[in-house]
Amino acid sequence: MSVSMKDLDPAFRGAGQKEGLEVWRIEDFKPVPIPSSSHGKFFMGDSYIILKTTALKNGSLRHDIHYWVGRDTSQDEAGTAAILTIELDAALGGRAVQYREVQSNETEKFLSYFRPCIMPQPGGVASGFKHVEVNEQEHATHLYVCSGKRVVHVKEVPFARLSLHHDDIFILDTKSKIFQFNGSNSSIQERAKALEVVQYIKDTFHAGKCEVAAVEDGRMMADAEAGEFWVFFGGFAPLPRRAPVDSNEKDEETTLKLLCFNQGKLDSINYESLAHELLETNKCYLLDCGAELFLWTGRTTSLQERKGASEAAEKLLSDANRTKTHVIKVIEGFETIMFKSKFKEWPQTPDLKLSSEDGRGKVAALLKRQGLNVKGLMKAAPAKEEPQPYIDCTGSLQVWRVNDKDKTLLSSSAQSKFYSGDCYIFQYMYPGNDKDECLVGTWFGKKSIEEDRLTAITLTRKMVESAKFQATQACLYEGREPIQFFVIFQSFQVYKGGLSSGYKKFIAENGINDDTYSEDGLALFRIQGSGPENMQAVQVDSVASSLNSSYSYILHDGNSVFTWTGNLTTALDQELVERQLDVIKPNLQSRSQKEGSETDQFWSLLGGKVEYSSQKIGMGNESDPHLFSCILSKGNYKLYISLELQNLLSSTLHFKYRLTTFCSTTVLTLPAGVIKIIEIYHFTQDDLMTEDLFILDCHTDIFVWVGQQVDVKVRLQALDVGKKFLELDFLMENRSHDTPIFIVMEGSEPPFFTRFFKWDSSKSLMHGNSYERKLSIVKGGGTPALDKPKRRTPVHSGRSTGQEPQRSRSMSFSPDRARVRGRSPAFTALASTFESANTRNLSTPPPVVKKLYPKSATPDPSNTSSKSSVIADLTGSSNCPTQAPKSVEDGPVPEKPKQEEDAKENIGSMAGRLESLTIAEDVKENEPEDDEGLPIYPYDLLKTTAAEPVTEIDVTRRETYLSSAEFKEKFGMAKEAFSKLPKWKQNRMKIALHLF
């Protein structure tokens, strides 16, 4: 079904073509566009159509259409809005989800568009009411009631004592002051959210110039602000207790009714089990769930049938006087999670087909193997942007192997060599904005035993606890490692078998062949990665079917070593093979094999030639993030699950968990406590409440964020919450249980978490609960931030292992940080002390600090540590031998004594000596220099293919020895512009010019 553009109302033409919000008001039964400056302003006598267009990470656009009906709007106007919504959806391709919104009972998704709230004003076009603009009349006193922990429902109530009660929060808006009255039964989260409404009223109706007061329920006249509040109500008097709300919610599940719209009437459908097969593609159906009424339309239904079904849904609710029921309209093939979860089973969405480029490459590789000329057909897929790690990769790394219920520290030469049968613990210390950050994680091999996994988790929890929960915890599995893990290890190898005593005992007891890697045996490695800072060698079965045209391989049998390059590989892939050879077989000459021209000996080692794949192994793409709230309750954790998921959980988890329905949520009772989950739409940093747990799901990883006010026992269960989340598969994406899980502590959020928000680090460093923090901001005073831990060790330009003298690896250096061969370790450490903190190899820009309330005068948070501490660090590092950072389990390192005055006197002279040392060491006499003080050599001598290459240079930075003119000629840009490119892009340009 589609709508011709000539039949579409002109006001809708061009709608939904770009991301954003579009609003129309119904005037004389026609849609009239509302300017963006007036979005969020609604009048009770009108009806509106709201289109939300979201650009997804996969490149497509998602449309959500809402029609909002004011309290005083006419029935004809509301019906017009419903019909026009269907026409707009048809013009957009019939894929949008449509929602009916009724004043004072809007969905949370709708309210999330207009944060912090909507406050409909009296007036309307059809009713003849005048739209009264703000500040056009003398300010009148208003009383509002607020409810909601995630988004706020605001409703104006009569200005009278009888309106007040203990269960909600009330806002009294007077001419000179705004009062927030907190009912004794309201939660901290509700009070914090209501303060956002107070700030909105202050900015909107008082131009930001108004006092704010908070009044606690039950506070007597002795409190000045409470006394002033009660004067407006004729004096203080205790509020009566309200009669308990009908709570027959306990264990009652809503009975689902399925109705078919057939020839203008609704026919009830009887069923034993609600199955997907009941829905026919040429019909429309109503699924009545009580709180929601779904209208499902088949793909082959006509526009008139859809309009008729919509009118039938409106009439059904009107006849039953169900004013609070939400109407949600979905189209076949584009159903929401909420709708699909009502059915016993729902078929999985089929996987996407290969793209034309993937298909062409696969066919070309196949033809070439058969000896055909495929010139012109053989093209590698276009280069894709590599995922960014968003972590500084110049930190220090320690690795332990789990063995016999304990952990064994690995040497620096062995810390990147993992075995599939073992479990490992790693600790990575790296420089953050104001302090050293710590990442502690576990890595589970595919063949590792359960006993070792439990030991690894227990030991990691103890390390995090000893770090006072200031470390980020990671739980990772072989084959699903995130980009952060790979750039930390840089060069990483995975071998078959295992070395732990538990693994050896397990395979012996079960009669399993021990295939642990041996240097003298037969082994095949697949080489993968995006560059020297991210490359892996993974041992695979030594058979021809393990080959893939998109990768390069290393094959060895004792002293016989072969390298094999697939026809779809790049020059970078071939470079990575050479680098991995230096690790796997460093002292042996290899024999190169190209796909299609292999020797008989090569195929003989692999057991003969067979068919193999040419499609690159997909690592999974990051999808649009979803945030879920996990509200806590007195030692137990509650994970709120929206009503859309209860049917799915009831049908699939009855054997493990007990489910209880409470109106619009389902409570999942686990052995350790009660868990509930609900999604937060269009989330911001302010949605992260310090009292609760939150789950951020971006498909490739999930993050469990833990607030500072969360009980210690619950903090230790955060990983269990993340695992249960994956097991229940709330988004019905058939998720792997091996998806990486990160546990993030408030105040220690890593950049790869904060990138999903417009992050202000000062907010997570404030004292108090959520309500106290926001109250201090609204009042304009602010509260002191938590003390920021100082860095305990200087940041070096290389990688420190924490156990041996620092090893310099070319791959660990930032492109902006020069490393000259021949420098002593002491000189390198001294030079690194005086380098700017901004030259770190950080893969993401610093977080944007944004004021919570632009119109309010709030003090700017301090973003940097004191000058004295910086000078003390410099002095301490120049006078003391360089030390590797300690493990978090060794306890805190005492800070160095501050000697500010002595440091100020020494900085100038030390900097001068450092500069002279650099010039003397880096530049030879009578040689031309470039802008960086490096000698200049011609391009022909710097190439890796030069007959007589220049010596005594840093071979990892050949391009820096070119003159500025020759550099621009070869690279097409200046050196400064080149230095700002991502490292992977720099490497690819250097490879093309034989400078890598």
KEBA-185209 format. One record per residue (C-alpha): x negated, y negated, z; residue in one letter. Coordinates in steps of 0.25 Angstrom, whole numbers, padded with zeros to 4 digits, always signed. Layout:
BEGIN
XYZa;...
//
This chain:
BEGIN
+0000+0000+0000m;-0005-0014-0004s;+0000-0028-0005v;-0002-0036-0017s;-0010-0049-0014m;+0001-0057-0021k;+0012-0051-0011d;+0003-0055+0001l;+0006-0067+0008d;-0004-0078+0004p;-0008-0080+0019a;-0014-0066+0019f;-0022-0067+0007r;-0037-0065+0009g;-0034-0060+0023a;-0043-0049+0030g;-0055-0051+0020q;-0065-0055+0031k;-0067-0052+0046e;-0059-0061+0056g;-0046-0065+0061l;-0034-0070+0052e;-0021-0075+0058v;-0007-0079+0052w;+0005-0084+0059r;+0019-0081+0053i;+0026-0094+0049e;+0039-0093+0041d;+0036-0078+0039f;+0023-0081+0032k;+0009-0079+0037p;+0001-0092+0040v;-0014-0091+0042p;-0019-0097+0056i;-0033-0104+0056p;-0044-0097+0064s;-0044-0108+0074s;-0030-0104+0078s;-0032-0089+0079h;-0028-0084+0093g;-0017-0095+0094k;-0003-0088+0094f;+0011-0094+0096f;+0022-0086+0102m;+0032-0090+0092g;+0023-0085+0080d;+0019-0072+0074s;+0005-0070+0068y;-0003-0060+0060i;-0018-0058+0064i;-0028-0051+0055l;-0041-0046+0061k;-0052-0042+0050t;-0064-0035+0055t;-0076-0032+0047a;-0081-0018+0051l;-0096-0013+0050k;-0092-0004+0039n;-0089-0016+0030g;-0074-0014+0030s;-0063-0024+0036l;-0053-0020+0046r;-0040-0027+0048h;-0031-0028+0060d;-0018-0036+0058i;-0010-0040+0070h;+0003-0048+0070y;+0006-0055+0083w;+0020-0058+0087v;+0023-0070+0097g;+0033-0069+0108r;+0042-0079+0101d;+0040-0075+0087t;+0053-0071+0079s;+0055-0057+0075q;+0055-0061+0060d;+0041-0067+0062e;+0036-0055+0069a;+0041-0046+0058g;+0035-0055+0047t;+0021-0054+0054a;+0023-0038+0054a;+0026-0038+0040i;+0015-0047+0035l;+0005-0039+0043t;+0008-0027+0035i;+0007-0035+0022e;-0007-0041+0027l;-0011-0027+0030d;-0007-0022+0016a;-0015-0033+0010a;-0027-0029+0018l;-0027-0015+0012g;-0017-0008+0023g;-0028-0005+0033r;-0026-0015+0044a;-0020-0011+0058v;-0008-0020+0061q;-0004-0024+0075y;+0008-0030+0081r;+0005-0040+0092e;+0015-0045+0102v;+0012-0058+0110q;+0007-0054+0124s;+0005-0039+0120n;-0006-0040+0110e;-0016-0029+0107t;-0030-0030+0112e;-0035-0030+0098k;-0027-0042+0095f;-0031-0050+0107l;-0045-0047+0105s;-0045-0056+0092y;-0041-0068+0101f;-0050-0067+0113r;-0048-0070+0124p;-0033-0071+0122c;-0021-0077+0115i;-0012-0086+0121m;+0001-0088+0112p;+0007-0102+0113q;+0022-0106+0112p;+0026-0109+0098g;+0028-0104+0085g;+0032-0107+0070v;+0045-0099+0069a;+0050-0104+0082s;+0048-0118+0080g;+0039-0119+0092f;+0028-0129+0091k;+0014-0124+0092h;+0008-0131+0104v;-0007-0134+0102e;-0017-0134+0114v;-0019-0147+0121n;-0007-0153+0114e;+0001-0155+0127q;-0002-0156+0142e;-0007-0143+0148h;+0003-0135+0154a;+0000-0124+0165t;+0001-0110+0160h;+0000-0096+0167l;-0006-0084+0159y;-0007-0070+0163v;-0019-0062+0157c;-0021-0047+0156s;-0031-0038+0149g;-0045-0033+0152k;-0050-0033+0137r;-0042-0044+0130v;-0032-0053+0138v;-0017-0054+0136h;-0013-0068+0140v;+0002-0071+0143k;+0008-0084+0148e;+0017-0082+0160v;+0026-0092+0167p;+0018-0102+0176f;+0024-0096+0189a;+0019-0088+0201r;+0028-0076+0197l;+0019-0074+0185s;+0007-0071+0194l;+0004-0057+0198h;-0008-0048+0202h;-0010-0040+0190d;-0015-0050+0179d;-0023-0063+0178i;-0016-0076+0176f;-0022-0089+0170i;-0016-0102+0175l;-0019-0113+0165d;-0017-0127+0171t;-0022-0140+0166k;-0035-0141+0174s;-0038-0127+0178k;-0036-0113+0173i;-0034-0102+0184f;-0036-0087+0182q;-0028-0079+0193f;-0033-0065+0194n;-0022-0055+0198g;-0028-0046+0209s;-0025-0033+0201n;-0032-0039+0188s;-0046-0033+0184s;-0059-0040+0183i;-0059-0038+0168q;-0045-0044+0166e;-0049-0056+0175r;-0062-0058+0166a;-0054-0057+0153k;-0043-0068+0158a;-0055-0077+0161l;-0057-0077+0146e;-0043-0082+0144v;-0045-0093+0155v;-0057-0098+0146q;-0049-0098+0134y;-0038-0106+0140i;-0049-0116+0146k;-0055-0117+0132d;-0042-0118+0124t;-0032-0126+0133f;-0042-0134+0141h;-0054-0137+0131a;-0063-0129+0140g;-0061-0140+0152k;-0054-0133+0163c;-0057-0127+0176e;-0055-0112+0179v;-0051-0105+0192a;-0050-0090+0195a;-0039-0086+0206v;-0039-0072+0212e;-0026-0066+0216d;-0023-0067+0231g;-0033-0078+0233r;-0027-0088+0243m;-0027-0103+0244m;-0040-0104+0250a;-0046-0102+0236d;-0046-0116+0230a;-0043-0111+0215e;-0033-0101+0220a;-0026-0112+0228g;-0026-0121+0215e;-0020-0109+0207f;-0009-0106+0217w;-0005-0121+0218v;+0001-0120+0203f;+0010-0109+0208f;+0015-0116+0221g;+0005-0110+0230g;-0001-0097+0234f;+0008-0085+0236a;+0005-0070+0235p;+0009-0064+0222l;+0020-0052+0222p;+0016-0038+0218r;+0021-0035+0204r;+0029-0022+0202a;+0020-0011+0197p;+0021-0010+0182v;+0027+0002+0176d;+0015+0012+0176s;+0021+0025+0171n;+0008+0025+0163e;+0001+0036+0171k;+0001+0048+0162d;+0012+0045+0152e;+0008+0045+0137e;+0016+0038+0127t;+0024+0046+0118t;+0020+0044+0104l;+0031+0042+0093k;+0029+0044+0078l;+0040+0037+0069l;+0040+0037+0054c;+0045+0025+0046f;+0054+0032+0035n;+0063+0024+0026q;+0065+0012+0036g;+0067+0020+0049k;+0058+0027+0059l;+0059+0042+0061d;+0053+0049+0073s;+0043+0060+0070i;+0042+0072+0080n;+0028+0078+0082y;+0021+0087+0091e;+0008+0081+0090s;+0005+0067+0083l;-0003+0071+0071a;-0009+0063+0060h;-0002+0072+0050e;+0012+0066+0054l;+0008+0053+0047l;+0012+0053+0032e;+0005+0043+0023t;+0018+0038+0016n;+0025+0034+0029k;+0024+0024+0041c;+0024+0029+0055y;+0026+0023+0069l;+0018+0029+0081l;+0024+0023+0094d;+0014+0024+0105c;+0022+0015+0115g;+0012+0004+0117a;+0008+0005+0102e;+0017+0007+0089l;+0009+0011+0077f;+0014+0010+0063l;+0006+0019+0054w;+0008+0017+0039t;+0004+0027+0028g;-0005+0023+0017r;+0005+0025+0006t;+0017+0017+0013t;+0022+0005+0006s;+0022-0009+0012l;+0037-0009+0014q;+0036+0004+0022e;+0025-0002+0031r;+0033-0015+0033k;+0046-0006+0036g;+0038+0002+0046a;+0032-0011+0053s;+0047-0016+0054e;+0051-0003+0060a;+0040-0004+0071a;+0044-0018+0075e;+0058-0014+0076k;+0055-0002+0084l;+0048-0010+0094l;+0058-0021+0094s;+0070-0012+0097d;+0062-0006+0109a;+0058-0019+0114n;+0043-0014+0114r;+0036-0028+0114t;+0023-0023+0119k;+0021-0012+0109t;+0009-0014+0099h;+0012-0011+0084v;+0000-0006+0076i;+0001-0003+0062k;-0010+0007+0055v;-0011+0012+0041i;-0015+0026+0037e;-0030+0028+0036g;-0033+0016+0045f;-0027+0020+0058e;-0032+0015+0071t;-0039+0023+0082i;-0027+0020+0091m;-0017+0026+0081f;-0025+0038+0077k;-0027+0042+0092s;-0012+0044+0094k;-0013+0057+0085f;-0018+0070+0089k;-0028+0071+0078e;-0032+0061+0067w;-0040+0065+0055p;-0054+0059+0055q;-0057+0048+0045t;-0065+0054+0033p;-0080+0050+0032d;-0083+0040+0021l;-0089+0045+0008k;-0103+0042+0004l;-0105+0028-0003s;-0109+0028-0018s;-0124+0025-0014e;-0124+0037-0005d;-0118+0046-0016g;-0127+0041-0026r;-0139+0044-0018g;-0135+0058-0014k;-0133+0061-0029v;-0146+0055-0033a;-0154+0063-0023a;-0147+0076-0027l;-0150+0074-0042l;-0165+0071-0039k;-0166+0084-0032r;-0162+0091-0044q;-0173+0083-0052g;-0164+0073-0059l;-0169+0059-0062n;-0160+0050-0053v;-0167+0037-0055k;-0157+0025-0054g;-0148+0034-0046l;-0157+0036-0034m;-0154+0024-0025k;-0155+0024-0010a;-0143+0018-0003a;-0144+0003+0000p;-0151+0000+0012a;-0142-0002+0024k;-0145-0011+0036e;-0151-0003+0047e;-0145-0004+0060p;-0152-0013+0070q;-0156-0008+0083p;-0154-0021+0091y;-0165-0017+0101i;-0180-0022+0103d;-0189-0011+0098c;-0202-0016+0105t;-0199-0010+0119g;-0204+0002+0127s;-0200+0016+0126l;-0200+0028+0135q;-0195+0042+0132v;-0192+0054+0141w;-0189+0068+0137r;-0179+0075+0146v;-0184+0088+0151n;-0180+0097+0163d;-0170+0087+0169k;-0181+0076+0169d;-0187+0067+0158k;-0201+0067+0153t;-0208+0054+0148l;-0213+0056+0133l;-0226+0050+0128s;-0226+0038+0118s;-0230+0048+0107s;-0218+0057+0110a;-0207+0048+0114q;-0201+0047+0100s;-0201+0062+0097k;-0188+0068+0102f;-0183+0082+0101y;-0169+0086+0098s;-0168+0096+0110g;-0172+0086+0120d;-0167+0073+0127c;-0174+0060+0129y;-0173+0048+0137i;-0179+0035+0132f;-0181+0021+0139q;-0183+0009+0130y;-0187-0005+0136m;-0186-0016+0127y;-0186-0032+0128p;-0172-0038+0129g;-0168-0053+0129n;-0171-0055+0144d;-0176-0042+0149k;-0181-0028+0145d;-0170-0019+0140e;-0169-0004+0143c;-0163+0007+0135l;-0163+0021+0141v;-0158+0032+0133g;-0156+0047+0131t;-0158+0054+0117w;-0152+0068+0116f;-0157+0078+0105g;-0147+0086+0098k;-0152+0099+0104k;-0154+0094+0118s;-0148+0101+0129i;-0137+0096+0138e;-0145+0097+0151e;-0156+0088+0145d;-0145+0078+0140r;-0139+0077+0154l;-0153+0075+0160t;-0156+0064+0150a;-0143+0056+0154i;-0146+0058+0169t;-0160+0052+0168l;-0156+0041+0159t;-0145+0037+0168r;-0155+0036+0179k;-0164+0027+0171m;-0153+0018+0168v;-0149+0018+0182e;-0163+0015+0187s;-0163+0003+0177a;-0151-0003+0185k;-0142+0000+0173f;-0149-0011+0164q;-0154-0001+0154a;-0146+0003+0141t;-0143+0018+0141q;-0143+0026+0128a;-0138+0040+0125c;-0143+0045+0111l;-0142+0058+0103y;-0151+0063+0092e;-0146+0059+0079g;-0138+0048+0083r;-0148+0038+0089e;-0145+0023+0088p;-0155+0014+0080i;-0160+0008+0094q;-0165+0022+0098f;-0173+0023+0085f;-0179+0009+0085v;-0184+0011+0099i;-0191+0024+0096f;-0195+0019+0082q;-0201+0032+0077s;-0193+0044+0082f;-0194+0059+0080q;-0184+0070+0083v;-0189+0084+0083y;-0182+0097+0084k;-0181+0105+0097g;-0184+0101+0111g;-0195+0100+0121l;-0187+0100+0134s;-0187+0112+0143s;-0171+0112+0143g;-0171+0113+0128y;-0181+0124+0128k;-0173+0132+0138k;-0160+0130+0131f;-0165+0135+0117i;-0172+0147+0124a;-0159+0151+0131e;-0150+0149+0119n;-0160+0156+0109g;-0162+0144+0101i;-0174+0142+0092n;-0184+0132+0097d;-0186+0122+0085d;-0194+0112+0092t;-0202+0104+0083y;-0217+0108+0081s;-0228+0100+0074e;-0233+0113+0068d;-0219+0118+0063g;-0210+0115+0052l;-0202+0102+0054a;-0194+0092+0045l;-0191+0078+0049f;-0181+0068+0043r;-0186+0054+0043i;-0177+0042+0045q;-0176+0028+0050g;-0176+0014+0045s;-0190+0010+0048g;-0203+0011+0057p;-0195+0006+0069e;-0184+0017+0066n;-0188+0030+0061m;-0185+0044+0065q;-0190+0058+0061a;-0180+0069+0064v;-0183+0084+0063q;-0173+0091+0055v;-0172+0106+0051d;-0183+0110+0041s;-0175+0113+0030v;-0172+0107+0016a;-0158+0103+0020s;-0163+0094+0030s;-0168+0084+0019l;-0161+0072+0015n;-0164+0063+0003s;-0162+0051+0011s;-0173+0054+0021y;-0188+0057+0022s;-0193+0070+0029y;-0206+0075+0035i;-0208+0090+0034l;-0220+0097+0041h;-0224+0112+0043d;-0237+0112+0052g;-0247+0103+0044n;-0238+0103+0031s;-0231+0089+0031v;-0221+0084+0020f;-0213+0071+0019t;-0200+0072+0010w;-0193+0059+0005t;-0179+0060+0000g;-0175+0052-0013n;-0166+0043-0005l;-0177+0038+0005t;-0183+0024+0005t;-0198+0020+0006a;-0195+0017+0021l;-0190+0031+0023d;-0203+0036+0017q;-0211+0027+0026e;-0204+0032+0038l;-0209+0046+0034v;-0223+0042+0035e;-0222+0036+0048r;-0215+0048+0054q;-0226+0057+0048l;-0236+0049+0058d;-0228+0055+0069v;-0224+0069+0065i;-0236+0073+0057k;-0246+0061+0059p;-0259+0068+0054n;-0255+0076+0042l;-0253+0073+0027q;-0239+0074+0022s;-0234+0079+0008r;-0224+0070+0002s;-0211+0076-0004q;-0201+0068-0012k;-0187+0073-0014e;-0186+0081-0027g;-0201+0084-0028s;-0204+0093-0015e;-0214+0104-0015t;-0211+0118-0013d;-0218+0118+0000q;-0209+0107+0005f;-0196+0115+0002w;-0202+0128+0007s;-0204+0122+0021l;-0190+0118+0021l;-0185+0132+0017g;-0182+0128+0003g;-0174+0117-0005k;-0160+0115-0002v;-0149+0104-0003e;-0150+0092+0007y;-0143+0079+0009s;-0146+0065+0003s;-0137+0057+0012q;-0143+0049+0023k;-0139+0053+0037i;-0129+0043+0043g;-0132+0038+0056m;-0118+0031+0058g;-0115+0017+0057n;-0111+0007+0068e;-0097+0004+0068s;-0089-0008+0073d;-0090-0008+0088p;-0079-0005+0098h;-0079-0009+0113l;-0071-0001+0123f;-0069-0005+0138s;-0071+0005+0149c;-0065-0001+0162i;-0070+0004+0175l;-0062+0008+0188s;-0069+0010+0201k;-0080+0019+0198g;-0073+0027+0187n;-0074+0022+0172y;-0061+0019+0164k;-0063+0019+0149l;-0050+0013+0143y;-0045+0021+0131i;-0035+0013+0122s;-0021+0020+0120l;-0025+0023+0105e;-0034+0034+0110l;-0026+0041+0120q;-0019+0051+0110n;-0033+0055+0105l;-0038+0057+0118l;-0026+0065+0123s;-0027+0075+0111s;-0042+0077+0111t;-0047+0076+0126l;-0036+0083+0134h;-0045+0094+0138f;-0055+0085+0144k;-0049+0072+0149y;-0036+0067+0155r;-0029+0056+0148l;-0019+0046+0155t;-0011+0036+0147t;-0009+0022+0153f;-0001+0013+0143c;-0011+0009+0133s;-0023+0016+0138t;-0027+0030+0141t;-0035+0034+0153v;-0045+0045+0151l;-0049+0053+0164t;-0062+0059+0164l;-0069+0067+0175p;-0077+0055+0179a;-0066+0045+0179g;-0056+0037+0170v;-0059+0032+0157i;-0051+0022+0148k;-0056+0015+0135i;-0050+0003+0127i;-0056-0004+0115e;-0060-0019+0116i;-0057-0026+0103y;-0066-0037+0097h;-0075-0036+0109f;-0085-0046+0115t;-0095-0046+0126q;-0085-0052+0135d;-0077-0039+0134d;-0088-0031+0142l;-0084-0032+0156m;-0094-0030+0167t;-0085-0020+0175e;-0083-0010+0163d;-0089-0001+0153l;-0088-0003+0138f;-0090+0005+0126i;-0095-0001+0113l;-0094+0009+0102d;-0100+0006+0089c;-0099+0020+0083h;-0114+0023+0082t;-0116+0020+0097d;-0108+0017+0109i;-0112+0008+0120f;-0106+0009+0135v;-0108-0005+0141w;-0108-0005+0156v;-0105-0018+0164g;-0113-0022+0176q;-0101-0020+0186q;-0099-0006+0182v;-0101+0004+0193d;-0114+0012+0193v;-0107+0025+0193k;-0100+0021+0180v;-0112+0015+0174r;-0118+0029+0175l;-0106+0035+0167q;-0107+0025+0156a;-0113+0036+0147l;-0102+0046+0150d;-0092+0035+0146v;-0099+0033+0133g;-0099+0048+0130k;-0084+0050+0133k;-0082+0038+0124f;-0089+0046+0112l;-0082+0059+0116e;-0068+0053+0115l;-0071+0046+0102d;-0061+0034+0104f;-0063+0028+0091l;-0060+0042+0084m;-0073+0041+0076e;-0078+0055+0078n;-0090+0050+0086r;-0102+0058+0089s;-0104+0061+0104h;-0119+0058+0101d;-0116+0043+0098t;-0127+0035+0106p;-0122+0029+0119i;-0128+0016+0125f;-0125+0012+0139i;-0126-0003+0140v;-0127-0010+0154m;-0121-0025+0155e;-0133-0034+0156g;-0142-0025+0148s;-0135-0024+0135e;-0145-0021+0123p;-0144-0028+0110p;-0139-0016+0103f;-0126-0018+0111f;-0125-0033+0112t;-0125-0034+0097r;-0110-0030+0097f;-0107-0043+0105f;-0110-0057+0105k;-0118-0055+0117w;-0121-0065+0128d;-0131-0058+0138s;-0128-0068+0149s;-0114-0062+0151k;-0119-0048+0155s;-0129-0054+0165l;-0118-0061+0173m;-0114-0058+0187h;-0100-0054+0192g;-0089-0046+0185n;-0082-0049+0172s;-0072-0059+0179y;-0083-0066+0187e;-0092-0068+0175r;-0081-0074+0166k;-0076-0083+0177l;-0089-0089+0179s;-0090-0092+0164i;-0076-0098+0163v;-0079-0107+0175k;-0091-0111+0169g;-0101-0108+0180g;-0107-0095+0176g;-0113-0084+0185t;-0128-0081+0186p;-0133-0070+0177a;-0140-0058+0181l;-0155-0059+0183d;-0161-0055+0170k;-0172-0044+0171p;-0185-0049+0167k;-0193-0041+0157r;-0203-0032+0164r;-0213-0029+0153t;-0218-0037+0142p;-0213-0034+0128v;-0223-0028+0119h;-0224-0028+0104s;-0225-0012+0104g;-0218-0001+0110r;-0222+0003+0124s;-0219+0017+0129t;-0220+0015+0144g;-0231+0025+0146q;-0242+0024+0137e;-0250+0012+0131p;-0242+0004+0121q;-0242+0009+0107r;-0240+0000+0095s;-0231+0005+0084r;-0230-0003+0072s;-0215+0000+0071m;-0212-0006+0085s;-0216-0020+0081f;-0207-0031+0078s;-0208-0037+0064p;-0210-0051+0071d;-0221-0046+0080r;-0235-0045+0074a;-0244-0033+0078r;-0258-0033+0074v;-0267-0021+0074r;-0279-0021+0083g;-0273-0028+0094r;-0275-0022+0108s;-0263-0018+0117p;-0267-0029+0127a;-0267-0039+0116f;-0253-0034+0110t;-0247-0035+0124a;-0252-0049+0127l;-0247-0053+0113a;-0233-0047+0115s;-0232-0055+0128t;-0232-0068+0121f;-0223-0064+0109e;-0210-0071+0109s;-0198-0062+0114a;-0191-0065+0101n;-0200-0057+0093t;-0195-0044+0098r;-0191-0034+0088n;-0176-0035+0092l;-0166-0031+0081s;-0155-0040+0085t;-0154-0055+0087p;-0152-0060+0102p;-0138-0059+0107p;-0129-0072+0105v;-0126-0079+0117v;-0112-0084+0116k;-0103-0092+0127k;-0091-0085+0131l;-0083-0097+0131y;-0088-0108+0122p;-0080-0120+0128k;-0084-0117+0142s;-0097-0123+0148a;-0105-0111+0153t;-0119-0111+0157p;-0128-0104+0146d;-0134-0091+0151p;-0149-0090+0153s;-0155-0082+0141n;-0169-0081+0145t;-0177-0078+0157s;-0185-0089+0164s;-0198-0094+0159k;-0205-0090+0172s;-0202-0075+0169s;-0207-0076+0155v;-0220-0083+0159i;-0222-0073+0170a;-0220-0061+0160d;-0230-0067+0151l;-0240-0069+0162t;-0238-0055+0168g;-0239-0048+0154s;-0252-0056+0151s;-0259-0053+0164n;-0254-0038+0166c;-0257-0026+0158p;-0246-0022+0149t;-0237-0011+0155q;-0226-0003+0149a;-0212-0004+0154p;-0207+0005+0165k;-0196+0015+0164s;-0183+0010+0170v;-0184+0022+0179e;-0197+0017+0185d;-0189+0005+0191g;-0190-0010+0188p;-0204-0016+0186v;-0207-0028+0195p;-0207-0042+0188e;-0221-0049+0186k;-0223-0060+0196p;-0220-0074+0189k;-0232-0083+0188q;-0226-0094+0180e;-0236-0105+0182e;-0248-0097+0179d;-0241-0092+0166a;-0238-0106+0161k;-0253-0109+0162e;-0257-0096+0155n;-0247-0096+0143i;-0254-0106+0135g;-0268-0101+0136s;-0263-0086+0134m;-0255-0089+0122a;-0267-0096+0116g;-0276-0084+0118r;-0266-0075+0113l;-0265-0083+0100e;-0280-0083+0098s;-0281-0068+0100l;-0270-0066+0090t;-0277-0074+0080i;-0291-0068+0082a;-0286-0054+0082e;-0276-0055+0070d;-0284-0064+0060v;-0297-0061+0054k;-0306-0073+0051e;-0306-0080+0038n;-0293-0072+0033e;-0281-0079+0029p;-0269-0079+0038e;-0254-0080+0037d;-0244-0087+0046d;-0245-0076+0057e;-0260-0077+0057g;-0262-0064+0050l;-0272-0061+0038p;-0266-0062+0024i;-0268-0051+0014y;-0263-0049+0000p;-0251-0040-0002y;-0259-0030-0010d;-0268-0027+0001l;-0257-0026+0012l;-0248-0015+0004k;-0248-0001+0009t;-0252+0004-0005t;-0264-0005-0006a;-0277+0001-0011a;-0285-0006-0001e;-0275-0011+0010p;-0279-0021+0020v;-0283-0016+0034t;-0283-0022+0048e;-0268-0026+0047i;-0255-0022+0054d;-0250-0012+0043v;-0236-0014+0049t;-0236-0029+0045r;-0243-0029+0032r;-0233-0040+0027e;-0238-0050+0037t;-0252-0051+0031y;-0246-0056+0018l;-0247-0071+0015s;-0234-0079+0016s;-0233-0081+0001a;-0236-0066-0003e;-0226-0061+0008f;-0215-0070+0002k;-0219-0065-0012e;-0218-0050-0008k;-0206-0050+0002f;-0198-0062-0004g;-0197-0069+0009m;-0206-0076+0020a;-0212-0069+0031k;-0203-0075+0041e;-0191-0071+0034a;-0197-0056+0033f;-0199-0056+0048s;-0184-0058+0050k;-0180-0046+0042l;-0176-0033+0049p;-0188-0024+0051k;-0182-0013+0042w;-0181-0023+0031k;-0195-0028+0033q;-0200-0014+0032n;-0192-0011+0019r;-0198-0023+0012m;-0212-0020+0017k;-0210-0005+0012i;-0206-0011-0002a;-0219-0019-0002l;-0228-0008+0003h;-0231-0016+0016l;-0225-0006+0025f;
//
